[in-house]
């Protein structure tokens, strides 16, 4: 079986980050159910909430109106994204005291490779504790951490002792840790895939092990190959430290459903200037395609795309009616426009291969 180079990976995940920042800055918010997100009367969505609110079943990506039904006393405040980005930058500065090999996943979480870090005699466990203590004492926020030989296990571990805790899996404990791990905990395995696996009696990593690699691949293709590796705790991915943006998009959720195509066309026209503005920062990139996304009244959504070389407004006008038809007469609650870029690295690699 494939083996991996021994590494020391830390996954740091801030605890209810946006809400924690607001509670830090306004102590009166600490002992009440709190959420950061959009307002209920404008079809807002919860970005994050504190642990008091979570006891009522409130969670991120939940409609604010529904969250208020679960927790009538929920205090919902608008987010301050530019401020959160600044706090995130301060957290990143703490990370850089220990390593420059950092893969940010969002404003509130990141992977750190401390394999070669000299701090604390090279102990990843002590480094993680030191990072969390620095965040607590300097920024008055709490973070949880997972420490493991690879990204896959480290990310799972950071959720094991939340909030304000950490969990460590040593190399010699990887096999045992993964054996009874529910497949739904594997990052990237969503609800639909979990149902598909469960229907075949596959619920834990041990079930995948017993099925065998060849049978996993036969049943599930590349997903099966990945699941078999993860079931044994194998993840050879290096940290990605240089990100290249693949797309730019803009979207809007409407206070009331748009029930006719004319209204949708007008809403799209209002979104186009913002999309153009965001594209100005990527004027040197080559466009690959354009997309229109709609979310219908029943919360189902669809995306339709076509190849393009420029921001062609007429193409959006062609795509919108096609996407609209998929709603079968339903109104739309959200409209989005997007642009995907060409992968210049792949183009360069293809050109090099063609030379030979």
Secondary structure, DSSP 8 states (H G I E B T S, - for coil): --------EEEEEESSHHHHHHHHH-GGGTTS-EEEE--GGGT-BEEEE-HHHHTTT--TT-BHHHHHHH-TT-EEE---HHHHHHHHHHHHHHHTTT-S-EEEEETTEEEEE-TT--GGGG-HHHHHHHHHHHHHHHHS--EEEEEESSHHHHHHHTTTT-SS-EEE--GGGHHHHHHT-BGGGSTT--HHHHHHHHTTT--BHHHHHHH-HHHHHHHHTHHHHHHHHHHTT--------S----EEEEEEEEEEEE-SHHHHHHHHHHHHHHHHHHHGGGTTS-EEEEEEEEEETTS-EEEEEEE-SS--HHHHHHHHHHHHHTTTT--EEEEEEEEEE--HHHHHHHHHHHH-
